Amino acid sequence: MAQMGRPRSFDRDTAVEEALHLFWEQGYESTSLTQLKAAIGGGITAPSFYAAFGSKEALFKECMERYLATFAKVTHCLWDTSLAPREAVELALRRSAKMQCERGHPKGCMVALGVMSAPSPELSALTTPLTRSRAHTRAGIRACVDRAIASGDLRPETDPASLAFVFDSFLLGLTTLARDGMSFKAMDAAIQRLMVVWDAHAR
């Protein structure tokens, strides 16, 4: 009878979560296999790592999928047409700010940080899911602006591209603020002020 392989001394789901936090904090290129093995723990060896995850790249892709299926959902309300457009935009900003300041995981947004996660040209395609997520959120903000113009909540002469750009830029900027230690309370106050920009275009 063939001898059974040595059982893994780590929980795979927990290991992916730890790897996610490391990639989130440092990005893909700056995270080494040694750091990943240390984060996963259990004395995992390189062969065991590759047996469990395939490769560093494969693990990063799995971590991106987990992030997009969990933390990144904070902006999904942009596509909820049961919400008023202004409400949807404000809710997305508040939820994102709250998530980025929470304890228990790195500060900031992995989707926004994905711009620098794998900056080398040969690795840029690796972060395509994060690029697509940013584009999806940007389109969601624009859809809210367009919906508000169509319903008459915003004046017809409103420039939808420019207004959407203001809110998208602020949303991406929250990551830097979170990394610099700004509190959710301070971000929330800034969001209240930002919504005045929307109101300035209201009928």
Order of alpha helices (4+ residues) and beta strands (2+ residues): alpha-alpha-alpha-alpha-alpha-alpha-alpha-alpha-alpha
